[in-house]
């Protein structure tokens, strides 16, 4: 009986790793510490509701900030979730506002929809960092 249990566990082990890796695929990008603040009025005063601003030197491959409403912001890493290891950051689509496209795989991400993939092979949304408003300061962290 004990031999059958070991055999069962041995056969299940690869399946657990395969499904575990698949469920995480695209969600893991290389970790970098993110901690920066922006003055909402001085540095982000030109951002209207529904607009974006790119910070290329933050995050893994840059951060795109999306302003949902007056004091609600979303910060997404610009790393494509299909192939995080390639060196291309997602860029704003030249035709559709608020859509970012991966130049490598062609996946598009709609920021107003939580940066979910809109088309292409990517299945996971862009990685989102924490945002909090403290007075007139927007803090972006991981």
C-alpha positions in Angstrom: 0.0 0.0 0.0 2.8 2.4 0.9 4.5 1.6 -2.4 1.3 2.7 -4.3 1.2 5.9 -2.4 4.8 6.8 -3.3 4.1 5.9 -6.9 1.0 8.1 -6.9 2.9 11.0 -5.4 5.8 10.5 -7.9 3.4 10.7 -10.8 1.5 13.7 -9.5 4.7 15.8 -8.8 5.4 16.7 -12.4 1.8 17.6 -13.0 1.8 20.0 -10.0 4.9 21.7 -11.3 3.6 22.0 -14.8 0.2 23.5 -13.7 1.9 25.7 -11.2 4.3 27.2 -13.8 1.6 27.6 -16.3 -0.7 29.5 -13.9 2.2 31.9 -13.1 3.4 32.3 -16.7 3.4 35.9 -17.7 2.7 37.2 -14.2 6.3 37.1 -13.0 8.6 39.8 -14.2 12.1 40.4 -12.8 11.7 42.1 -9.4 13.0 45.7 -9.0 12.3 47.9 -6.1 9.7 50.6 -7.0 9.3 53.5 -4.6 8.8 57.0 -6.0 6.5 59.8 -5.5 5.0 62.5 -7.7 3.3 65.8 -6.9 -0.2 65.5 -8.4 -0.5 69.2 -9.2 3.1 70.1 -10.1 4.2 66.9 -11.9 0.9 65.4 -13.0 -1.2 68.6 -13.5 -1.1 68.2 -17.2 -2.6 64.7 -17.0 -6.3 64.7 -17.8 -8.7 61.9 -16.7 -8.2 58.9 -19.0 -4.7 59.9 -20.0 -1.3 58.2 -19.6 2.2 59.2 -18.8 5.3 57.1 -19.2 8.2 57.0 -16.7 10.9 55.1 -18.6 13.4 54.9 -15.7 11.1 53.3 -13.2 10.1 49.6 -12.7 11.7 46.9 -14.8 11.2 48.4 -18.3 9.5 51.6 -17.3 6.1 52.4 -15.8 3.0 53.8 -17.5 0.7 55.8 -15.3 -3.0 55.8 -16.1 -5.3 58.4 -14.5 -8.7 56.9 -14.0 -10.3 59.8 -12.2 -9.2 62.9 -10.2 -7.4 61.0 -7.5 -7.3 57.5 -8.8 -4.2 56.4 -10.6 -2.9 53.0 -11.9 0.8 52.3 -12.4 1.7 49.4 -14.7 5.1 48.0 -15.6 5.8 48.3 -19.3 7.0 44.7 -19.5 5.0 42.4 -21.8 3.6 39.5 -19.8 4.1 37.0 -22.6 7.9 37.2 -22.7 9.1 39.2 -19.8 12.8 38.5 -20.6 12.9 40.3 -24.0 14.2 43.8 -24.0 11.2 45.6 -25.6 8.8 47.6 -23.5 5.2 48.0 -24.5 4.5 51.3 -26.3 1.4 53.4 -26.8 -0.5 52.4 -29.9 -0.3 55.1 -32.5 -4.0 54.6 -33.5 -5.9 53.8 -30.3 -5.5 56.0 -27.2 -4.9 54.1 -23.9 -3.8 50.9 -25.6 -0.2 49.8 -25.3 1.3 47.3 -27.7 4.2 44.9 -27.4 6.6 45.4 -30.4 7.8 41.8 -30.1 4.6 39.7 -29.9 2.0 42.2 -31.0 -0.1 41.8 -27.8 -2.1 44.9 -26.9 -3.2 45.9 -23.4 -6.1 48.2 -22.7 -5.2 50.3 -19.6 -8.8 51.4 -18.9 -9.6 47.8 -18.4 -6.9 47.0 -15.8 -4.2 46.5 -18.5 -5.8 43.2 -19.6 -4.7 41.9 -22.9 -7.0 43.1 -25.7 -5.4 41.1 -28.5 -2.4 38.9 -29.3 -1.0 35.9 -27.5 -0.5 37.4 -24.0 -3.0 36.1 -21.5 -2.1 38.1 -18.4 -2.5 41.8 -17.6 0.5 44.1 -17.2 1.9 44.0 -13.7 0.4 46.7 -11.6 2.2 48.6 -8.8 0.5 50.0 -5.7 -0.6 53.6 -5.8 -1.7 55.8 -3.0 -2.6 59.4 -2.7 -1.3 61.2 0.4 -2.3 64.9 0.3 -1.0 66.1 -3.0 1.5 63.3 -3.4 1.0 60.1 -5.4 3.2 57.3 -4.1 4.0 54.4 -6.3 5.4 51.2 -4.7 5.6 47.5 -5.0 
